[in-house]
Amino acid sequence: MKIKFVENDTIADRGEFIKDPEIKALSSITRVLFNDNKTKAFFKLYPFGCLPYSVEIVSEKVNNKWLVKEIIKE
């Protein structure tokens, strides 16, 4: 998954009319929470547009790489 960060002001000014062929969807992300030894991470994605739900992501660091362990649709 590739992620491209867009400044908040850009989204506010242009809305869903961002003319960038590399952007397939817009979403907002919460801060990332880590456990004490920084081997697990938790965050939420809030998709813009027609999806009426958020997605909670649970990741775990295995062999120095972050793997998604669980995706919870809320």
N, C-alpha and C positions, 0 to 999 in steps of 0.2 A: 504494500500500500504506500503510495506516495502522497505526501501532504504538502500543500503550498499554503503558507500563511499570508493572509490578506489583512491589512490594517483595518481596524474598525471603521475609521472615517471613510474608507473606500466603499465598504459595504453600505454604510448609511447614505452616502452620496449616490451610489449607482444601483443599490438594491440588488435585484436578481438580474440586472442587465450588464453584468461584468463581461466584457468581451475578451475572453481568454480561452482559447480552444483546449488548453490543458486542464481547465477546471471543469469537472464533471458534476460536482455537487458542492453545496455550501453547508457547513455545520459549525456549531459553536461548541467549545470544549470547556469543561470545568478545570479547576486546578487539579493536578495529579497528587494523590495521596499515596505515600509509601509506608510499608511496615518498618519496624525498628531497624532491621538489618538490610533494608533496601533491596529485597529480593522479590517483593510483590508490589504491584501498583494498581490503583483503582481510580477511574475517572468516568465521567458521563459525556456523551455526545448528544447534542440537540440539533437534529437536522432542520434546515430551513425548508420551506416549501410545504408540500402536501402531507408530510408524515406527521401524524398527531401524537407521537410518542418520543421518548428519549431512549437512549441505549447506554447501558452501564457496561463498562469493559473491565475485566479482571485479567491482569497480565502477571507473568512470572518470569524472572530472569533465570535462564538455564544455559549453562556453558557460555556465559557472558553475552547472551542474546535475549531480547525480550520476546516472549511468546504469549499470544492471546490464549488464555485458559478458559474464559467464559464470557459469553455475550448475553446480557439480560435485557430483553425488551420490556420497557415499562410503560 
